[in-house]
């Protein structure tokens, strides 16, 4: 598969298939159930994301200190972890 074909497939998935899937998931969600559990959802998403960022950042920094990966500072490790961990609440809400 060539690079341009891969880029076209990426665009098709992101701009063609993903928006209808997200819209459909929001459209069929029961609002009463969502707002009845809003506190729990918010708690899990905020606390879970924070915990995931700290664990992933700590492990990334530990790998950096041990020499397994190129040298990253602690703040760079946390930045990487925040980018990776931000998908967890979205996946949880979609399930």
N, C-alpha and C positions, 0 to 999 in steps of 0.2 A: 504494500500500500504506500503510495507516494505521500509526500508531505502535504501537497495541496489537497489531495483527497481526504487526508486526515483532518485538515482545517475545515473543509466543507462539512464533513461529518460532525465535527464539533459544533459548527454553526447551526446545523439542522437540529441537533439535539437541544442545544441551549435556547435557540430562538423559535424553533418550530414545535418541538415536543414538550419541553418543560413547562411553558406558561399554561397550556391547557390542563396539564396534570395538576399543577398547583391550584388553578382556578376551580377545577372539579373537586379537589379535596376540600377547599374552603366552602364551596357551594353546598356540599352534602353534609357538612359538619353540623351537628345539632347544637344550636346556640345555647339552649338551656343547660345541656350537659357541660358545655365548655365553660360557661360563666359560673356554674355551680362548683366546678373544680378549678377555678382560676387561681386561687391562692396556692393550691398544691402544684399546679402547673408552673406557676411563677417561681415557687420555692425550688422545685426540682431543676428548672432551667437555669436559674441564677446560681444556686449553690453547686449544682452538678457541673456547670461550665467552669466556675471558679476552681473547684476541686480538680477538674480535668486539666485546666491550664497549669495549676501548680504542680501536679504530678508529671505531666508531659514536659513542662519546662525544667523541672528538677532532674528528670531522667535524661533529657537532652543535654543539660549542662554537665551532668555526671559523665556522660559519654564523651563530651568535649574535654573534660579534665583528664579523663583516662587516656585520651589520644585516639579513641576509636573513630571519631569524626574530626573534621577541621575545627580549629579553635574558635569557639563562640563565647561571647561574654554572657553573663547571667541575664542581662536585659534582652539580648538577642535571642536567647533560648526561650524566654517568656513571650517575646513577640511571635516567634515561630509557633509556640504552643497556643497562643490566643488565636492565630489564624487557623490552626488545625482543629481546635476544640470548639470553634463557633458553630460548627455544623451539628453538634450533638443535640441542642434544643430543637432545631428544625426537624431532625430525624425523629425525635421523640414526639413532637406534636403531630407529625404526619402519620405516625403509627396509631 
